Amino acid sequence: IADLGLVKTFNSNVCAFDYWATRTGGKTSVFTPEQFSEEWDYISGNPRTINSETAGNYGCVPTNHLFPQIIWQMVALCHAESPPVIQKINIKLLDGTEITDFGFGGYILDDKRFKYVDHDLRELISQCILHTPSKRSTMGQAEAVLEATTKRQGVDSDNQEEVVAQRYREWLFRENPAPKPPQPRDYKLPDGLKG
């Protein structure tokens, strides 16, 4: 569900009303495809009884859509598209296979504005926000890619808190810059005023 604070577990005997109610739970700006997929238009009765590829296919996979959605927003420096715009994207999966599939926000892969962001990270984000949950990477796979990327960039994840703390201490206890010399006052009256 599009809000990690609303996470709940459904058992096998959940009623149809409760299942349908999940479509509107959470923040509309980050609804997951499991909540808004057009597949819902073809379901009647209890969605739990339908083996839909996306609609109502809840589990830990929506979480794999939410965290990358947050990272996507940090990379793109804007809110998620609302309503979400699905588009075909060419993506290289974590296993190296190249596919064309439907996803959201895939323009971060090719847009020149995002070239400064690690390509593997952009690929990972795009894979995690694919429309079909079964094609998204797992949180474990995503974590492995992030670990490898930070190590490749020279970040020691085991010592990262200490590095950040040291940077903060250096910033906090740095010497104040010397004050600027006083500027001479200009006593000239603005045009149109008489003294």
N, C-alpha and C positions, 0 to 999 in steps of 0.2 A: 504494500500500500504506500502511497506517495507521502508518507510521513513516518519516520522510524519510530516515533512515539506511539503510533497506533498499531504496532505490530501485534498480531494475534494468531493463535494456532487454530486451525479448523480441524475438527475430527471428522470421521467419515459420515456421521449422521447430522451434519449441519443442515438447517432448513434452507429452502430456496430463497426466502426473503432475506435472510442474513447474508447469503452469498451475493445476491444482487446488490445489497446495500454497500458492499465493498467498492463498488464502482465509483462512488462519490466520496469516499473517505480520503482524507489527507489534503495536501496543498495542490490546488488545480494546476499550478505552474510546473509541477514535477510528477504528474500522473504517470504511471507506468503503462506500457502497452497492454499489460494484463488487465488494466482497468478501462481503457478507452478503445481497444481494438474493434474494428468494424465487424469482427466475427460475432460480437455480442448481438448484432442485428439478426442473426440467424439462429439464435438459441431461444428455446422456449422451455419452461420448466426449470428444474434445478441444474445450473451450469456444472455442478459437481459430477453429474451423470454423463456429461458430454466430454469426450476426450479431445478438447480443443487444443490447437497448437499454441495459441496465445491467450485468448480471452479466458479470464478466470483461472489461468494456470499458475496459481500462487505457490509459493514455496520460498526457499531462500534466494531464488533467482531474481525477484524484484529488487532485492537489496543490491544485487550486482548491477542493477540499472540505476539505483539512486546515488551510490557513491561516485561512480563515473560521471553522473549528471552534475554533481557538485564540482568535480575536477574540471569538467567541460566548461562550466560557468567561470571558473577561475582562469582557464586558458583563454576563453573567448571574451572575457571581461564584460559579460552581459548575462541577463537572465535567460533561462531556457526558453525556447520558442513556445509561444502560447497562442493558438493551439499548436501542438507539435506538428511539424511538417515532415512527413515520411518521404524518403528519397532513396534511389538506388545508389549504393556506394560500392566501390571496389576496395576490398580490404584483404590484407594478408593476415590469416589467422595465426594464433600462437604456434601451431604445429607447422607453419610454413606454407600451408595451402592457400592459394588465392581464390577468393570467391567474389561474386557480385550478389549483394543481398540488399534488403530494405532495412534502413536504420534512420537515426535522427542526428542532426548536427554533424553530418559527415563532411561538411565543407572544411572542417579544421584540418583534414588530411591534405588538401591541395591548395588552399588559400595561402597566398604569399604572406599574409599578415601573421601567420602562425608558424612560419619556418623556424623561428627561434626556439620553439618547443620541440623537444626530442621526438623524432619520428616514431620510435617504438611506443612512446607514451601516447601519441595521437592515435596510433593504430589500436592500442589497447582500449583507449576511451571509446573509439568507434565500435570496437567489437563488443564492448560491454553494453552499449546502448542500441544494439540491433533489435529489431522488432520481435523476432522469434526467440523466446527464452532459451530454447535448447541450443542455440547457436552462440549464445553469449559465453564469455569465459567465466570460470568460477572465481570466487574470491581468492582461493589458494593460488590459482594461476596468475591472477592479477598481482597478488603480493610478490610472487616470484619475479615477475617482470619488473616491478618497481624496485625490488632489492637489487636486481642485476643492473638496472639503469643507474641507481644511486652509486653503486660501487664503480661502475664504468666512469661516472663523472667525478670520482674521487671523494665521495661522501662516505664517511665511516659511520654506518647506521648504529653500530654499537656504542659509539662515542658522541653521537649527534647532540644529545642534550647538553653535554659538557661544552661542545663547540658553540652552541647557541648561547649558553650561559656566559661563556667567556666573551663573546661578541657584545652581549648586553652590558657586562661589567666594563668593558673598554669604552663603550658609548657613554654609559652612565657616569663614569669617573674620569672622563677625559677633561683636559684643561679647557677652561672657557676661552674662546678666542679673544684676542685683545680688542678693547673697545675701539670703535671707529673714531677718528679725530673729529672734533666738533666742526660743523659746517658753518661758514660765515652766513650771517642772516642777510637776507635781501630786503632792504627797507623801501624798495621801489613800490609805489602804488600801482595797482592794476590799471590798465588802460581804461579811461572813462571816469576815473575818480580823481578829484582834485584835493590837494592837501592844504 
